């Protein structure tokens, strides 16, 4: 009986995950990386400039190598709206009458008249509006450097309070010229941005539909 109860619980959890899947955001993996190991030169040439560890002396620290950190200021605001209006109005009128026929008196057609009218009206309207606003700050790590010098950055932040965990993940491609003093860059200046904010725990579960309700919604969508 114990094994049967465990099997039923596992099937229930699997069914819940299948009936209520979480949308996936393709954030670049991994979200962390260790700096590349620098091999000490066998001979000290005495030069100040070292190509593998070059950083300008008179410049604020900015991310440029794998393992460096970069502060990303997330400011994403997307708004879209669409409206359409259609109107059709069509009407017609027909009248006919018979006044005379051969070999028949004209007075016989005093009431021989016919009339017809038709009308067709259509009025349609449609409106769609979508607004997304996301703001925050996260420190990302340079996980790769492209041949053109652009940086691939990714970062993850997890905050746990009691039985709830909030997860913020970010990835994108940064042009070093967009990095501002203070080693920060706005997300609007980053290409291929992927942002995900999700939760785990009791609070996240309370916002979802139960597996039984989800089952009936799939079976009876009306």
C-alpha positions in Angstrom: 0.0 0.0 0.0 2.9 2.3 0.7 4.4 1.8 -2.7 1.0 2.3 -4.3 0.5 5.6 -2.5 3.9 6.8 -3.7 3.1 5.8 -7.3 -0.2 7.6 -7.2 1.5 10.7 -5.8 4.1 10.6 -8.5 1.5 10.3 -11.2 -0.5 13.2 -9.7 2.6 15.4 -9.7 3.4 14.4 -13.3 -0.1 15.1 -14.4 -0.1 18.5 -12.7 3.1 19.4 -14.5 1.8 18.2 -17.9 -1.6 20.0 -17.5 -0.1 23.2 -16.3 3.3 23.6 -18.0 5.4 26.7 -17.3 6.4 28.8 -20.3 10.1 28.5 -20.9 12.5 31.5 -21.5 15.6 30.6 -23.4 18.1 32.2 -21.1 21.8 31.6 -22.1 23.5 28.9 -20.1 25.4 28.8 -17.9 24.6 31.9 -15.9 27.9 31.9 -14.1 31.5 31.1 -15.3 34.9 31.1 -13.7 37.6 33.5 -15.1 40.0 31.9 -17.5 43.2 30.7 -15.9 46.2 32.8 -16.8 49.4 30.9 -17.2 52.3 32.7 -15.7 55.0 33.5 -18.3 58.2 31.5 -17.9 60.2 34.6 -18.6 59.6 38.1 -17.3 60.1 40.5 -20.2 59.8 43.5 -17.9 57.2 45.2 -20.1 54.2 47.0 -18.6 51.9 46.0 -21.4 50.7 42.4 -21.2 48.2 41.4 -24.0 46.4 38.8 -21.9 45.7 41.1 -18.9 45.6 44.5 -20.5 43.4 47.1 -18.8 43.8 50.9 -19.3 45.3 52.7 -16.4 43.3 55.8 -16.8 39.8 54.3 -17.3 37.0 53.2 -15.0 36.8 49.5 -14.6 34.6 48.0 -17.3 33.8 44.4 -18.2 35.8 43.2 -21.1 37.1 39.7 -20.2 35.4 36.4 -19.4 34.5 36.3 -15.7 34.1 40.1 -15.3 30.9 41.4 -13.8 28.5 43.9 -15.3 25.6 45.7 -13.7 22.5 45.6 -15.9 19.7 48.1 -15.4 16.5 46.5 -16.6 14.2 49.0 -18.1 11.8 47.3 -20.4 8.5 48.8 -21.5 6.6 47.5 -24.5 3.2 48.8 -25.5 1.2 47.9 -28.6 -2.3 48.7 -29.7 -4.4 48.0 -32.7 -7.9 49.2 -33.6 -10.1 48.5 -36.6 -13.6 49.6 -37.6 -15.7 48.3 -40.5 -19.1 49.6 -41.6 -21.4 48.5 -44.5 -24.8 49.9 -45.3 -26.8 48.8 -48.3 -30.5 49.4 -49.1 -32.8 48.9 -52.1 -36.3 49.7 -53.1 -38.5 48.3 -55.9 -42.0 49.4 -57.1 -44.1 48.0 -60.0 -47.6 48.3 -61.3 -49.8 47.2 -64.2 -52.0 49.8 -65.9 -53.3 48.1 -68.9 -53.3 44.8 -70.9 -54.8 44.1 -74.4 -58.5 43.2 -74.4 -58.8 44.0 -70.7 -60.3 47.2 -69.3 -57.8 49.6 -67.7 -60.1 50.0 -64.6 -59.5 46.4 -63.8 -55.9 47.1 -62.7 -56.5 49.9 -60.3 -55.0 47.8 -57.4 -52.5 45.7 -59.4 -49.4 47.1 -57.9 -46.3 45.5 -56.3 -43.5 46.9 -54.1 -40.4 45.5 -52.4 -37.7 47.0 -50.2 -34.4 45.5 -48.9 -31.9 46.7 -46.3 -28.5 45.3 -45.2 -26.4 46.9 -42.5 -23.1 45.7 -41.0 -21.1 47.4 -38.3 -17.9 45.8 -36.8 -15.3 47.1 -34.4 -12.1 45.5 -33.0 -9.5 46.6 -30.5 -6.3 45.0 -29.2 -3.9 46.4 -26.6 -0.9 45.0 -24.8 1.4 46.6 -22.3 4.4 45.2 -20.5 6.5 47.1 -17.9 9.6 45.5 -16.3 12.2 47.3 -14.2 15.0 46.1 -11.9 18.8 45.6 -11.5 20.9 42.5 -11.8 24.7 41.9 -11.9 25.6 39.6 -14.8 28.8 37.8 -15.6 30.7 37.8 -18.9 30.4 34.2 -20.1 32.0 34.8 -23.5 33.6 37.3 -25.8 32.7 37.3 -29.5 35.3 37.9 -32.3 34.0 41.5 -32.7 34.5 42.3 -29.0 30.9 42.0 -28.0 30.2 40.4 -24.6 27.8 37.5 -23.9 26.5 38.1 -20.4 24.2 36.1 -18.2 23.2 36.3 -14.5 20.8 34.9 -12.0 19.4 36.1 -8.7 17.5 34.1 -6.2 15.8 35.4 -3.1 14.2 33.1 -0.7 11.8 34.1 2.1 10.3 31.4 4.2 8.7 28.9 1.8 8.9 31.1 -1.3 11.8 31.7 -3.7 11.9 34.4 -6.4 14.2 33.8 -9.3 15.4 36.5 -11.8 17.5 35.4 -14.7 19.0 37.5 -17.5 21.1 37.0 -20.6 22.1 39.1 -23.6 24.8 40.5 -25.9 26.5 43.7 -24.9 28.4 46.1 -27.1 31.3 47.4 -24.9 30.8 50.9 -26.3 27.3 50.9 -24.6 28.8 50.4 -21.1 28.4 53.5 -19.0 30.8 54.8 -16.3 30.3 52.7 -13.2 30.3 49.5 -15.3 26.6 49.6 -15.9 24.5 49.3 -19.1 20.7 49.6 -19.7 18.9 46.6 -21.0 17.4 48.6 -23.9 21.0 48.8 -25.3 21.6 45.0 -25.0 20.8 42.7 -28.0 19.1 39.3 -27.7 17.7 40.1 -24.2 16.2 37.2 -22.3 14.6 38.0 -19.0 12.7 35.6 -16.8 11.2 36.2 -13.4 9.5 33.2 -11.8 8.7 31.9 -8.4 8.8 28.7 -6.5 6.9 27.7 -3.4 3.5 28.3 -1.9 3.0 31.7 -3.3 3.6 30.6 -6.9 1.4 27.5 -6.5 -1.5 29.7 -5.2 -1.4 31.7 -8.5 -1.9 28.6 -10.7 -5.0 26.6 -11.5 -5.3 23.2 -9.7 -4.6 20.1 -11.7 -8.3 19.0 -11.5 -9.5 22.3 -12.8 -6.9 22.3 -15.5 -7.9 18.8 -16.6 -11.6 19.9 -17.0 -10.5 23.0 -18.9 -8.6 20.9 -21.4 -11.4 18.3 -21.7 -14.2 20.9 -21.8 -12.7 24.1 -23.2 -16.1 25.7 -23.4 
